[in-house]
Amino acid sequence: MKAKLSGNLEENVRVLGTIFFGCEDVITHDFSVDGQRKAVTVYLKGMINTELLDRQVLSILKSADSSTFESLQVAREKLSVSDSRQIGTIEQFVREVMGASPVIMIDSLEGAIVVGLTQYDKRSIEEPQAESVVRGSRDGFIESMTVNTSLIRRRLRTPALKFVSFKVGRYSETTVRIGYIDGIAKPEVIAEVSDKISQIDIDGVPESATIEEWIEDDNYSPFPQLQSTERPDVASSALLEGRVVILTDNTPIVLIAPTTFWSLMQSSEDYYERFLIGTLIRWLRYLFFVVALLAPSVYVAILTFHHEMVPTTLLLRIAKSREEIPFPAWMEAFIMEITFEALREAGVRLPKQIGSAVSIVGALVIGQAAIQAGIVSAPMVMIVAITGISSFMLPQYSMSVSLRMLRFPIMILSAIVGLYGLIICVIVIISHLCILRSFGVPYLSPIAPITANGLKDTLIRAPLKKMKRRPAFFAKGDLIRNGRRSDDPT
């Protein structure tokens, strides 16, 4: 495969014919230069612009004077295509053809010419359905690496924005590209991300989740250690903070590293509304994060062990609703939580036209039927419904999945030892978050360890005029975001 392309066209075609045997979508087109010198072009059917290939490449070569073709460079200068380059080995030839670029060989000339005429069907740019906003841009990443890179470049028109590409996957040869702003991003983070991607040894990369799982620090942690997004404005903002974006070909999901717990709790719309509204929404999000994680466990623990914590009137009402229920509170919670999770997954997997109807109507019908059948109580249905709605408030789907997973072990321990078990689980979770790292950045930064400057964009969203410096745990070098250029620590 690493053998050089010789000047013998027939020998090159024979070797390549063996490699591409059985690949019916690989087209080999024979033609001649000036009717005298044989030539051939090889390309993938349906992945190049054949009209431009015929008009700007083949027609020019066919009418050219073959006696002047002393080298490939001379032949290349005849073409009316700006994106062209020379290659010299069979391995490069195969990679370029499989990468959807037409390649041309001319008899008696060593090497080949690659012409950048790639063109294939792709999805139009539209708003990401999973990250819709009331105020903000309406464009989103698609499955084309070139388009995704251009969407970021449109927002950051500076040569300091760098992109470095890797090929990952022995068979897929998937392009993975990292982007960062030189002078802002930490060199050690760039080096770590690059090293981890270059060390990936796998046969194929179907989606960016494969890259995420290979490069994250702790595979056994339930919490995501990279942020994912389909929005170019989110990726651009992350770059301005000093972070690194990871783009994977054939997927609209872009990864952002490093990340923190607080970054995963923030939405792009926090910065598009006035800071008071953004802060209020964040507090609401943090409140319902706790509700989504602990509400069923608190209910189970109180009803099982701590009746004295409930007002008497409310306790009597709950007792009345449960007097005909044959199951203990923890079993009630498990039945309803598992049922709710099943309905949620069914709503996602079913066709879009009926998915939402099945999930919503199914939850209402099954919940009401379960109450009338005496299987669960009305308060338990309400608790599970509030918990489910709370999990939908989280902007990152991966974080909501983590809460759904942690909810069950917390319920089990709460059913065994009450609120003591719940507190133990909370302590274990917080301890785990304190030791977790994302590419060397503490997961709870800037709260643990505390950084005064970073607190302006964590529990609150300070006015943009006051956030003069970039987060020091992300950026290095140029830390001034706005205002005068000085060493003012504010």
Buried (B, 14 or more C-beta within 10 A) or exposed (E): EEEBBBBEBEEBBEBBEEBBEEEEEBBEBEBBBBEEBBBBBBBBEEBBBBEBBEEBBBEBBBEBEBEEBEEBEEBBEBBEBEEBEBBEBBBBBBBBBBBBBBBBBBBEBBBBBBBBBBBEEEEEBEBBEBBEBEEBBEBBBBBBBEBBBEBBBEBBEEEEBBBBEBBBBEEBBBBBBBBBBBEBBBEEBBEBBBEBBEEBEBEEBEEBBBBBEBBBBBEEBBBBBBBBBBBBBBBBBBBBBBBBBBBBBBBBBBBBBBBBBBBBBBBBBBBBBEBEEBBBBBEEBBEBBEBBBBBBBBBBBBBBBEEEEBEEEEBEBBEEBBEEBEBBBBBBBBBBBEBBBEBBEEBEEBEEEEBEEBBEEBBEEBBEEBBEEEBBBBBBBEBBBBBBEBBEBBBBBBBBBBBBEBBBBBBBBBBEBBBBBBBBBBEBBEEBBEEBBBBEBBBBBBBEEEBEBBBBBBEBBBEEEEBBBBBBBBBBEBBEBEEEEEEEEE
